[in-house]
C-alpha cells in the first residue's frame, strides 16, 4: 500500500494515524516533493476509476489562476487536466491510498481508509 500525502493536511495525518493504529504496512509518498508524473497520475486515476477533474482541488489558488472551473470535463480535455495536476501537484486531492488489490481510494474519510485497508488484507 502507498499513501500520497501532504504532511500539512489534517486528513492525511488522520489517515496515517488510522493506518498505524491498524498496524498496516504502507509507504508514504510526499507528493508535493516527489511529484507524480503524468503517467503515474493516469495509473492512479485508472485505479481510482475517476477522471482528473474528480481529484482536482478546484479551490486552490493555482486552480483559480489556471481557470480550471471553466475547463471542459470531457475526454478531449483529459490530458490537459493531467498535465495541470503534474505541473501543480498541490491541485491533487489527498490523501490517495493505493491498495494491494490494484485499486485506490481518496482517503478523506475513515470509511475510505478502512476500505483501502480491507482491500489490502484480502
C-alpha positions in Angstrom: 0.0 0.0 0.0 1.2 3.5 -0.8 -0.3 6.7 0.5 0.2 10.1 -1.2 0.2 12.8 1.5 0.8 16.4 2.2 2.1 16.4 5.8 0.3 19.8 6.4 -3.1 18.2 5.7 -5.2 17.1 8.6 -7.0 14.4 6.5 -3.6 13.0 5.6 -2.4 12.9 9.2 -5.7 11.3 10.2 -5.3 8.6 7.6 -1.8 7.9 8.8 -2.9 7.6 12.4 -5.6 5.1 11.4 -3.2 3.1 9.3 -0.7 3.0 12.2 -3.5 2.0 14.7 -4.4 -0.9 12.4 -0.8 -2.0 12.0 -0.9 -1.5 8.3 2.2 -1.8 6.1 2.5 1.2 3.8 4.8 3.5 2.0 4.5 7.3 2.4 4.8 9.5 -0.7 5.1 13.2 -0.1 3.7 14.0 -3.5 4.5 17.7 -3.3 8.2 16.8 -3.1 8.1 13.5 -5.1 5.8 14.8 -7.8 3.9 12.1 -9.7 4.5 12.0 -13.5 1.6 12.3 -15.9 1.8 8.5 -16.4 1.6 7.9 -12.6 -1.4 10.2 -12.4 -3.1 8.3 -15.3 -2.3 5.0 -13.5 -3.8 6.2 -10.2 -6.9 7.6 -12.0 -7.4 4.1 -13.5 -7.1 2.5 -10.1 -9.5 5.0 -8.6 -11.9 4.7 -11.5 -12.1 8.5 -11.7 -11.3 11.3 -14.1 -8.6 14.0 -13.4 -11.3 16.7 -12.6 -12.7 14.3 -10.0 -9.4 14.5 -7.9 -8.7 18.2 -8.6 -8.8 20.7 -5.7 -10.5 23.4 -7.6 -10.4 25.9 -4.7 -6.6 26.1 -4.7 -5.0 29.4 -5.9 -3.4 27.6 -8.8 -6.7 26.2 -10.0 -8.2 29.7 -10.0 -5.1 31.1 -11.8 -5.5 28.4 -14.4 -9.2 29.0 -14.7 -9.9 25.2 -14.1 -13.6 25.8 -13.3 -14.1 26.7 -17.0 -12.1 23.8 -18.5 -14.2 21.2 -20.2 -14.7 18.0 -18.3 -14.6 15.6 -21.2 -12.3 13.0 -22.7 -10.8 15.5 -25.2 -9.5 17.7 -22.3 -8.3 14.8 -20.1 -4.6 15.2 -21.0 -4.8 18.9 -20.3 -6.1 18.2 -16.8 -3.5 15.5 -16.1 -0.7 17.9 -17.3 -2.0 20.6 -14.9 -2.0 18.1 -12.0 1.5 17.0 -12.7 2.7 20.6 -13.0 0.8 21.8 -9.9 0.7 18.8 -7.6 -1.0 20.9 -4.9 -4.1 20.5 -7.0 -4.3 16.7 -6.4 -6.9 15.7 -3.8 -5.4 13.9 -0.8 -4.7 11.5 0.6 -4.7 8.9 -2.1 -4.2 5.4 -0.9 -3.3 2.6 -3.4 -4.5 -0.8 -2.2 -2.7 -4.0 -2.7 -5.5 -5.4 -4.9 -4.8 -2.8 -7.6 -7.4 -0.3 -6.7 -7.1 3.0 -4.9 -9.2 5.4 -2.8 -9.2 9.0 -1.9 -8.9 8.5 1.9 -10.6 11.7 3.2 -12.9 9.7 5.5 -12.3 7.0 8.0 -14.5 4.7 5.9 -12.4 5.2 2.8 -9.2 4.5 4.6 -10.8 1.3 6.1 -11.9 0.3 2.6 -8.3 0.6 1.4 -7.2 -1.5 4.4 -9.7 -4.2 3.7 -8.7 -4.3 0.0 -5.1 -4.8 1.1 -5.7 -7.5 3.5 -7.8 -9.8 1.3 
